[in-house]
């Protein structure tokens, strides 16, 4: 049983590992038992606001007991194979602030895993990973003006298109999405105004209570994305997101909302229905597997003026393939700013639903029906994803 030195000074002591001068890493506290021995020499407790660079090392397991904040000028490095087990609570998350860096580079055979510490984990056990950058967003006016995140009230936004927040590669996040309240919910991966100088490849959100991956503005490109078992939207964008998503695999489980929900602006933060620019991502090689057309769900919902370009799509098992909402979204279609090229529909009752008020036919949006092959998930998921 772990003992806290502040509560049991007689029976326990704390070993403090001081960061070496040559790697400038932050101190880590290891809790010990009543015999003065570490409970598990490979399990270390992390949390709080870093004041120095911190490296989580291969071969170690870490306990995240509170929010871990990576401020400006500080780098969090996570080596291949590291496992971080998070305590229960929506206030337990990792947040990389504007100007902070995360270099989390796993491998296909040795991924980095952030998961729940509970013996019987469930979606929503803890927060997730939050990265906040200085790329453009459409929810504020002015090049360097910022908005604040749902969780933590952390600033994001700016004018640096190629802003760099680091590298996230071969990283899996499990059982995330804890909600502080009805309006403040964690996701698996939350990317706030992240710039395209950041590298995001081979990421999986597994069994989360809210969205799997959400983009709040920004320009970052992401590829090889797996979202399995998200209970809300698997992939979400808003606030003027304009990056590209390549090789995206979405698989629904018993409880879920949409495969993709795309918003042109953030409908939750007041009247911004005429932003200076709209969300307009490009999505290439996409597979969304639903639970069957009798379940009355949408594979993809585009609303609030978003534009989007889809290439090579496979949709299976939904009542609706595409649901397009509101006037401005329809204008995007009429202007040729939203399109779907090469798609296959399997077990889809209605391929396109038009609730925009604009007049257009399915052929004005979708071409190459029957030609879509999707994300070819089995060619890149081996070794690092969960099923």
PyMOL commands that set and color helices and strands:
alter all, ss='L'
color gray80, all
select helices_A, chain A and resi 293-295+327-334+362-365+377-379
alter helices_A, ss='H'
color red, helices_A
select strands_A, chain A and resi 15-17+28-30+43-49+54-56+61-70+75-78+83-86+94-96+101-105+112-116+129-132+147-148+155-156+166-174+179-181+184-185+189-192+199-206+213-216+222-228+235-238+244-251+260-263+280-289+298-303+307-325+339-355+366-369
alter strands_A, ss='S'
color yellow, strands_A
deselect
rebuild
show_as cartoon
